[in-house]
Amino acid sequence: MERHNTVWRIALLAPPLSVFAVFVFWPLFSSFFYSVTNWNGFGSDYDFVGLDNFAKIFTDKLFMNAAINTTIWMAAAIVVPTLFGLGLALLLDGKVPGGRAFKTVFYLPICLSAVIVGQIWIWIYQPDWGLLNAVLSNINGEKMRYAWLAKPDTALGSVILAWSWQQTGLSMVIYLAGLTAIPEDLLEVCEIEGAKLWQRIVFVVLPLLTPSTVVVIALSVINSLKGFDILYIMTGGGPFNSSDTLAMHMYNESFRKYLMGYGSAISVVLFLIALTIIGIYFRQLKKVDRIYG
């Protein structure tokens, strides 16, 4: 009987594992292999260059610029959706008139693809008839025609705002789930003891939401490292590489300059960064489980 069950497990797991191996493991190992070559992406004519591609990374000014932008992108991806998601969860928790409708509206952007979100915000940022310039024109009383995505000073921030708008709904839902686990009796006791609303939030609610915060931050960081599509749609890394991130830089080097070996080296670095962050996340998750489990 046990042998029969083992055969069925293997039979059921073989198809998805095969697909996973073809589309995940094979490209992953190929990136490691090509990162030590000077392959241009076509044919099989390449030479092994050892660690030259990785050495080039430390002298590549565009890589350093992309690394700085990625750091800014990750920091904003952590802070903005987390704070706004927490704020919305606290406002919509409990018996709020129209609460379900508001939750649906705020969660809806995360159901859209990044391409659609990027196109929506391109229209919002449009210099001549975009919503943002129209609102600012009404406030200032002067016609605004600022090209938000075409200016190096505002391009990255504009994409971050669009990204945060999409990701906030996910953070809100995770925090709402965390709030349902907080005993109402505990909050009632605090209220009876004279604790004000802000004191209940700061000293009771937020500490008990630590597991939710760990999940929100981890997902925000991982999703930000994958944030390529919305950047590609909205700015393409420009203008003048002002919104270039590591993922965008890897794409440009691989598929625009046909330096597939060097692009693979950048992808390996990005993979190691993501692996380190995920390792830290699981380590913190174990600590949270020991404290709150």
N, C-alpha and C positions, 0 to 999 in steps of 0.2 A: 504493500500500500504506500509506504513511504517512498519507494523507488518510483512508483507511478506518479506521485505528487511532484517529485523532483523533475521528472521528464516534462510534466505540464508547466512547471515554473520556467524551465529552460526554453520551452517552446513559446511561451507567452512573452518572455523577456527578450528573446533573440531579435525579433523585428525592430522594436524601439531602440535597443542597444546598437544594432547595426546602423540605423539611421543616425544615431548620436555619434557613433564612431566616424562615419563618413563626413558628417557636416560639422563636427566639433573637434574631435581628436585629430583627425587627419590635417585639417587646416592649421591647428595649433602646432603640431609637430613640424609641419612644413614651414611655418614662420620661423621656428627655431633653426631649421636647417638653412633656409635662405638668408637668414640674418648674418651668416658668416660667409656669404658669397657676394659677388657683384652682379647678380642676375638682373636683367632689365625687364623681366616679365614675359619675354617671348622666347620660344625655343628652349634648347638645352645647352646653349653656349654661355658658360659662366665659369668663373675661377673662384677658388676658395681664397678669401682674404683674411681669415682668422677673425680677430677682434677689431679690425680696422673700422668697421661700421660703428661699433660702440665707442671707439675712440673719437670718431668724427662728431658724435653727439655732443661731447663736452666742448667742442669748438664751434658748434653750429649756433649762430646768433638767433636764427629763426626757431630752433628747438628751445632755446632758453626763453625766448619771448612766448612760445606756446606753453612752456612749463609754468610761467608766471600767470598767464591767462587761465590755465587749467586750475591753478591754486585759487585764483579769484573766483572762478566758476564754481569750484567745489565748496568754498566758504559760503558763497551766496546761496548755493543749492542746499546747504545745511541750515543756514540761519533763516532765510526768508520763508520757505515753505513750512519749516518747523514752527516758527512763531505765529504765522498766519493760520496754520492748521490748528495749533493749540488754541488760539484766540477764537476761531470759529467753533471749535468743539465746545469750549466753555460757554459760548453764547447760545449755542443750539442744544445743549444738553438739558434734558428735563422737558417740562411742559411749556414749550414756546409756540405761540400761535403761528401756524403755517410752518412749523419746524421741519416736517418731512419734505415739503416743497423746497425749502431753502437748502436742505441737505442734498437733495437731488440736483439742484442747480449748481451748487458748489462742487459736487462730485463729477458732474458731467464732463468737464474738460479732460479728466484723466482717461475717459473712454475714447477720446479722439486720438487719432494718430498724430505724431509729432509733425508730419508734413502738413496736415490740415491746420494744426495750431499755428505753425509757422506762417502759412498763407493768411490766416485770419489776422495775425499781428502785422504782417506786411501791409495789409489794407489799413489797419489802425494807424500805422506809422507813415502812411503815404503823405508826402509833403503838401500836395495841393488840396486833396479832399479827405484826408485821413481823419478819423475820429479824434485822435489826440490833439492835433493841431487845431481842429475845429473848437474843441473844448477850451484850449488855451487862448484861442482868439476871442472867444466870448468873455473870458475872464480878464484878459488884458485890454480888450477893446481895439486890438490891432491884428491885422492879418498875419497869421503864423504860417510859414512855409519851410519849417525846419526839416531837413532830411535826416531823421534820427539814425537810420541804418547806413547812411553814406558818410557819416562823420566819425573819424577815429575815436573821438572823445566819448561818444554815446553808443557806438555800435554794440559793444560787448554788453553794456548795461541794459540796452534795449532787448537783446536776446535773453538775458538773465530774467528780465521781468516777464517775458512771454513764457519761459520755462517754468518759472515759479507759479505763474497763473495756472498752468496745467498740473503741477505736482502738489499744490496746496490741498486739493480735494482728497488725495490719498492720505496725506498726513492727518487731515481732519477725521477721516473714517477710523484710522488706527487709534487716535486719541479718544474718539467717541466710544470705541470698544473698551479702552482702558477705563474710561469714566464709569461705565456700567458695572465694573468690577469693584468699585469703591462702595463700601457699605453706607447706606443713607443714614443709618443709626449713628455712625461716627460723626458725620457732618452735623446731625441734629444735636448731638452732645456738645460739639464745639460751639454751636450757635447758642445753646442754653447757657454755656459757660461764659458767654459774652464775647466770643471771638467775632471780629468783623469779617465781612466778605473777603477782603484782600488777605486777611490773616489766614482764613480757612484755605484759600487757594494756595498761598505761598508755603504755609507750614504743614498742610495736610494733603491737599490734592496733588500738588506738583511732586512731592517725594513719592507718593503712591503711583504716579504716572511714569516713574523711572523706567520700568520695562518697556512701556510704549515708546518712550523717548529714544531708547537704545535702538529699537526697531526702525523708527522713523529716520534717525540719523544714518543708520547703516544703509537703508534703502535709498536715501537721498544721495549718499556718496557713490554708491554703486551705479545708480541711474545717471548721475552726473558724469561719471567716467564713460558711459555709453552715449552721452549726449552729442551725437554727430549729426543726425538727420535734421534737427531743427536749426542748427548752425549752418548746415549746407544749404538749406532752403532760404534762410533769411539773409545771410551775409556771405556765405562761402569762405569764411575766414577773414574777409576784408572789412573795411578798406585798409590797404597797406598792412595786412596781417594783424590788425588791431583786435580782431575777435578770433584769432587762430588759437586752437587748443591742440593738445597732443594728438587726439583722434583726427582732427582736421589736418594737422601737419603730416601725419602718417599717410593720409589719403593723398594729399598733394604730392608728396615725394614718390609714392608708389604708382599712382595712376595718372598724374599729370606730367611729372618729370621722368617717369619710367625708371626710377631708381628703386626697383623692387627689393633689392638686398638691404639697402639703407632703410626703406620703409618697414621692412620686416624687423629690423633691429629696433626701430621706434616702437613697433607693436609689442615686441618682447619686453621692453622697458615698461610700457603701459600695462601689460599683463602682470608683471612683477609688482607694480604699484597696487593694482587691484587685488592681487593675491595677498599682499601685506595687509591691506585694509580689511579684507574679509577675515584674515587670521586674527587681527585685533578685535574685530566684531565678535567672533565666536568666543574669544577669550573673555571679553566683557560680558557676553551673554551667559557664560558659565558663572561668573561672579554674581550676576543678577539673579540667576536661578537659585544659587546658594542662599542669597539674602531673602528673596521673596518667594522662593519655592517651598 
